[in-house]
Amino acid sequence: MDGSIWLKLWNISPRSIAERLSLNYFTKRIVFNGVIPLGIEKDEVDRLLALPRYVSAETQILGKKLQIVDGCSFVGMCEEIFVKKNYEFEAGTKNPLIIDCGANVGLSVVFFKMLYPHAKIIAFEADPYVYQVLEKNVASFGFSDVELHNTAVWSEDTVMSFHVEGSWGGRVCDPEEVIKKIDVRTVKLSDFLDQKVDFLKIDVEGAETEVIKDCAGKLRNVNHLFVEYHSFANKGQSLHEILAALHSCGFRYHIKEAVHRRDPFLKSESTGMDSQLDVFAVRCR
């Protein structure tokens, strides 16, 4: 899939997305041995991509009803989670502890439960509306051992401004930013890391560096760590701080582009981010 599509998902019309995405290509990508993962047919992908942005809808995956808040982001998350399998890992146990920071509508929870049906999952989602959808989807699937928190993760327990983007781009923000925002509660993620954690996922749209630095003293309790790093063009970069923390805590890491920049030397358009990277870290000592 052309990475430039991802860069524009927030700003262009659903019909334009459908044209640029090339649905035939997408469908070929998600078909394995004649089976489409999750039971999603091409016509349903077409329908969801044609919806106006930020319109709630209902679909089905694995024979279960699933509520979504935005068709485009849903299709994008399916690509990341079920096709690229960004969160696939070997736990070494049938009931791993998984902490999911930025659970959105719950597709990551579904994937983790597909991998390990007996896993215990602690999931955080800050956006109140998206959180309500997450609750409904967890209930629809009848999952047990899933603990949900309607909070953002941060370096302290407090209240902060939060940009309500409406799909998968909500983030903690500066109070002076001129955007749609609300106040949300935050929790200190490091308080949840006093135990062995088999997989920690941190996809928190820019708060990751602050969170990782605060958790550095406890990251040795984590075996597998996924971090989506977001670099905003108008702010200083901090990937080096994340990597230094991972190295000092005994991780070996691998980095992939989450969003492909075809022309990195040219000025970026759209989301305000000039880099978005997936960091995969595995304990090596």
C-alpha positions in Angstrom: 0.0 0.0 0.0 1.3 3.4 -0.9 2.5 5.1 2.3 1.4 8.5 1.0 -2.2 7.3 1.5 -1.7 6.9 5.2 -0.2 10.4 5.4 -3.5 11.9 4.0 -6.1 9.7 5.7 -7.0 12.5 8.1 -7.6 15.2 5.5 -9.0 13.8 2.3 -12.5 12.6 1.4 -13.4 8.9 1.7 -14.0 8.7 -2.0 -10.5 10.1 -2.7 -9.1 7.6 -0.3 -10.9 4.7 -2.0 -9.5 5.8 -5.4 -6.0 6.1 -4.2 -6.1 3.0 -2.1 -7.0 0.8 -5.0 -9.4 -1.6 -3.4 -8.5 -4.5 -5.7 -4.9 -4.2 -4.5 -6.0 -4.0 -0.9 -8.2 -7.0 -1.2 -5.4 -9.0 -2.7 -3.2 -8.0 0.2 -5.6 -9.4 2.8 -6.4 -12.6 1.1 -4.5 -15.7 2.2 -5.2 -19.1 0.6 -8.5 -17.7 -0.6 -9.6 -16.6 2.9 -10.0 -13.0 3.9 -8.9 -12.5 7.5 -11.8 -11.6 9.9 -14.4 -12.6 7.3 -14.5 -9.1 5.7 -15.6 -9.1 2.1 -14.4 -6.7 -0.5 -17.8 -5.1 -0.8 -17.8 -4.4 2.9 -14.4 -2.7 2.6 -15.8 -0.6 -0.2 -18.8 0.4 1.9 -16.7 1.4 4.9 -14.2 3.4 2.9 -17.1 5.3 1.2 -18.6 6.4 4.5 -18.0 10.1 5.4 -15.2 10.6 7.9 -15.9 10.2 11.6 -19.3 8.6 11.1 -20.0 5.7 13.4 -21.1 2.4 11.8 -21.4 -1.3 12.5 -19.6 -4.2 10.7 -18.8 -7.8 11.5 -15.5 -9.6 12.1 -15.1 -13.2 13.0 -18.9 -13.5 13.1 -19.3 -10.9 15.8 -20.8 -7.4 15.6 -18.2 -4.6 15.8 -18.9 -0.9 16.3 -16.5 1.5 14.6 -16.2 5.3 14.8 -14.6 5.9 11.3 -14.5 3.7 8.3 -11.1 4.8 7.0 -9.3 4.4 10.2 -10.9 1.0 10.7 -9.6 -0.3 7.4 -6.2 1.2 8.2 -6.1 -0.6 11.6 -7.1 -3.8 9.9 -4.0 -3.5 7.7 -1.7 -2.7 10.6 -3.0 -5.3 13.0 -4.3 -8.3 11.0 -2.3 -8.0 7.8 1.1 -6.6 8.9 0.6 -8.3 12.3 2.5 -5.6 14.1 1.6 -7.0 17.5 2.4 -10.7 16.9 4.8 -12.1 19.5 5.8 -15.4 21.2 4.8 -15.3 24.8 6.1 -18.6 26.1 2.9 -19.0 28.2 -0.8 -19.6 27.5 -1.9 -16.7 29.7 0.4 -13.7 29.0 -0.1 -10.3 30.6 -0.6 -7.7 27.8 -0.9 -3.9 28.4 -2.5 -2.0 25.5 -2.0 1.7 25.6 -4.1 3.3 22.9 -6.7 0.5 22.4 -9.1 2.6 20.3 -12.2 0.6 19.4 -10.6 -2.7 20.4 -9.1 -4.3 17.2 -5.8 -4.8 19.0 -7.7 -6.5 21.9 -9.3 -8.8 19.4 -6.0 -9.7 17.8 -4.3 -10.4 21.2 -7.2 -12.6 22.2 -6.9 -14.5 18.9 -3.2 -15.1 19.6 -3.7 -16.0 23.3 -7.4 -16.6 24.3 -6.4 -16.8 28.0 -4.3 -13.6 28.0 -5.0 -11.0 30.7 -5.2 -7.6 29.0 -5.1 -4.2 30.5 -6.3 -1.6 27.9 -6.3 2.2 28.0 -8.3 4.5 25.8 -8.5 8.2 26.6 -11.2 9.5 24.2 -14.5 9.1 26.1 -16.6 8.4 23.0 -14.1 5.9 21.5 -13.9 4.3 24.9 -17.7 3.6 24.9 -17.3 1.8 21.6 -14.3 -0.2 23.0 -16.5 -1.3 25.9 -19.3 -2.4 23.5 -16.9 -4.4 21.3 -15.3 -6.2 24.2 -18.7 -7.1 25.5 -19.8 -8.2 22.0 -16.9 -10.7 21.9 -17.5 -11.9 25.4 -13.9 -11.6 26.4 -12.9 -12.3 29.9 -9.8 -11.0 31.7 -9.9 -7.7 29.9 -9.6 -4.6 32.1 -10.5 -1.3 30.5 -9.5 2.2 31.6 -10.9 5.4 30.2 -7.7 7.3 30.8 -4.6 8.4 29.0 -1.2 7.1 30.0 1.3 9.6 31.2 4.2 10.2 33.7 1.8 11.1 36.5 -1.8 10.9 37.7 -3.3 14.2 36.7 -5.7 15.9 34.3 -4.5 17.1 30.9 -5.9 18.6 27.7 -6.7 16.0 25.0 -7.2 16.6 21.3 -10.4 14.8 20.3 -9.6 13.8 16.7 -12.6 11.4 16.3 -10.9 8.2 15.1 -7.3 7.0 15.7 -5.5 10.4 16.1 -6.5 11.5 19.6 -3.6 12.7 21.7 -2.6 14.6 24.8 -2.0 18.2 23.7 -0.8 21.5 25.0 -3.6 23.6 26.5 -2.8 26.5 24.2 -3.2 24.5 21.0 -6.2 25.8 18.9 -7.9 22.4 18.3 -10.9 20.6 19.5 -9.9 19.4 23.0 -11.3 18.2 26.3 -9.8 17.4 29.7 -9.0 13.8 30.4 -7.6 11.9 33.4 -4.1 10.4 33.0 -2.5 7.6 34.9 1.1 6.9 35.6 1.8 3.9 33.4 4.9 2.9 35.4 2.5 2.0 38.3 1.3 -0.9 36.2 4.8 -2.3 35.5 5.6 -3.8 39.0 4.9 -7.2 37.5 6.1 -9.3 34.6 4.5 -8.0 31.4 4.8 -10.2 28.3 3.8 -7.5 25.8 3.5 -3.7 26.2 2.0 -1.7 23.4 2.4 2.1 23.4 0.6 3.9 20.6 -0.3 7.3 22.2 0.2 9.8 19.4 3.2 11.8 20.7 3.1 11.0 24.5 5.4 8.0 24.1 8.7 9.7 24.9 7.5 11.1 28.2 5.9 7.8 29.1 8.9 5.7 28.2 11.3 7.9 30.1 9.1 7.7 33.2 8.9 3.9 32.9 12.6 3.3 32.3 13.2 2.1 35.8 10.6 -0.7 35.4 10.9 -1.7 31.7 13.1 -4.6 32.7 9.8 -6.3 33.7 8.7 -6.1 30.1 9.6 -8.8 27.6 8.2 -7.4 24.3 7.6 -3.7 23.7 5.9 -2.0 20.7 6.2 1.8 20.5 4.8 4.0 17.7 7.0 7.0 17.6 5.4 10.3 16.4 7.6 13.2 15.3 5.8 16.5 15.0 7.4 19.0 12.6 7.0 21.9 15.0 8.6 20.2 18.0 12.0 18.7 18.8 12.6 15.1 18.0 13.1 12.5 20.7 13.5 9.1 19.1 17.1 9.0 20.5 15.7 9.3 24.0 13.4 6.3 23.5 16.1 4.2 22.0 18.6 5.1 24.7 16.0 4.0 27.3 15.4 0.7 25.5 19.1 0.0 25.2 19.8 0.7 28.9 16.9 -1.6 29.9 18.3 -4.6 27.9 16.2 -4.5 24.7 17.3 -5.1 21.2 15.2 -3.0 18.8 14.1 -3.0 15.2 12.5 0.1 13.4 10.1 0.3 10.5 8.3 3.2 8.9 4.7 3.4 10.0 4.1 6.1 7.4 6.3 6.1 4.3 7.8 9.5 3.4 8.5 9.3 -0.3 10.4 12.6 -0.4 11.9 13.2 3.1 13.8 16.3 2.0 10.6 18.0 0.9 8.2 19.7 3.2 5.5 17.4 4.6 1.8 18.1 4.2 -1.3 17.0 6.1 -1.0 15.8 9.7 1.8 17.9 11.0 4.0 14.9 11.6 7.3 14.6 9.6 8.0 11.1 10.8 6.1 8.2 12.2 8.0 5.0 13.1 7.2 1.6 14.6 9.7 0.4 17.1 9.8 -3.3 18.0 11.8 -4.1 21.1 12.6 -7.6 22.5 14.4 -8.3 25.7 17.9 -9.6 25.1 19.4 -9.4 28.6 
